[in-house]
Amino acid sequence: MRIEHPWFAAAAGAIVLQILALSASPYAIAQPWDTLWHFLAYSALTLLLWIATDGRRPLVLTAGVVLLGAASADFGAAACAAGLTAFTLFLMQGKRPCAESSPR
């Protein structure tokens, strides 16, 4: 997979490191906030990787995020976040407004 935007890939790497570090922490966040934070983290990770790769190979990208979520305690939230974010981005792909074609 070719990285088109390295800064977004670096930000995604920082999120992965935070996920791994916080999953090893002995402290837990009370429910339902734990599930919400998992959902937001994996959704942000999917978005950053999508931007970093310009949306190339969306199934590989989503599968990678879901596999990372498999190591998490809240796999359901991670899988839903990656799937919903990738599906939304896939639907939005190709609908980017530009200055010449946008209505005034």
N, C-alpha and C positions, 0 to 999 in steps of 0.2 A: 504494500500500500504506500503510495507516494504522499509525502507530507508537503502540502502547498503553503501552509501558514504555520511556521515553527513556533510562533508565540502562543498560538492557541493550543498546540501540542504540548508546550511547556506547562501551560495552565492546567491542561488535562492531567499531565503527570503529577502536578502538585496536588490535585484532587485525589488521585489514586494513592499517593503517599499519605494524605490525611485520612482516607478511608482505612488504609491498612494500619496506621498508627492508632486511630480511635477505636478500631475493632479489637485491638489488643489491650485497651484501657480497662481497668477493673471497675470503672464507674459506668453506670447506665443511665440513660435519659428515660424519664417516665413515659409510659404509653399515654396517649397516642402520638406524642411528639416524636418519638423514636422512629416510627414508621414514616411520618411526614419528612423528617430530615433525611432518611434513607432515600425516599422518593426524589426529593429535591437534589441530593448529591448525585444520584445516578442519572437523573434527567440532565443536569448541568454537564456531567461528564460526556454523555451522548451528544449533546449540542456542541461542546467544544471539539470533540473528535470529528464530528460531521463537518464543522467549519474548517478544521485543520486539513482534512482530506478532500475538501470541496464536494462532499457527498458521494465520493466514489466508493463502491463496494459496501452499500448500506447493510447488507445481511451479515457480512464479516464483522463490520463495526458493531452492530447490535449484538451479535453472538459473543463478541469479546467482552462487552460490558455486562451481559447477562452471566457469562462465566465468572467474571470478577464478583458479581453479586451472589454467585453460588457459594463463595467463601464467606459471605456475610450471614449474620443471624436472621436477617429479614429478606430472604430471597424473593418473596412475592412482591414486595415493594420495589426492589431493584429491577426485577424482570418487567414489571408493569411500567416503570418509569422509562426504561430503555426502549421498550416496545412502543409505547405511546409517543414518546419524543421522536423516535425514528420514523414512525408512521406519519406523524404530523409534518415533519421535515420533508419526507418523501412526497406528500401531497402538495406541499408548497414549492417544491423544486420546479424551476422554470417559470415561476410567477414573480420574478424580481422586477420591480418597476425601475425604469431608468428615466433620466431627465427628458429625453426626446419623446418617449411614448406615454408619459404620465399626463393625465388631464390637469388643466389649470383651473 
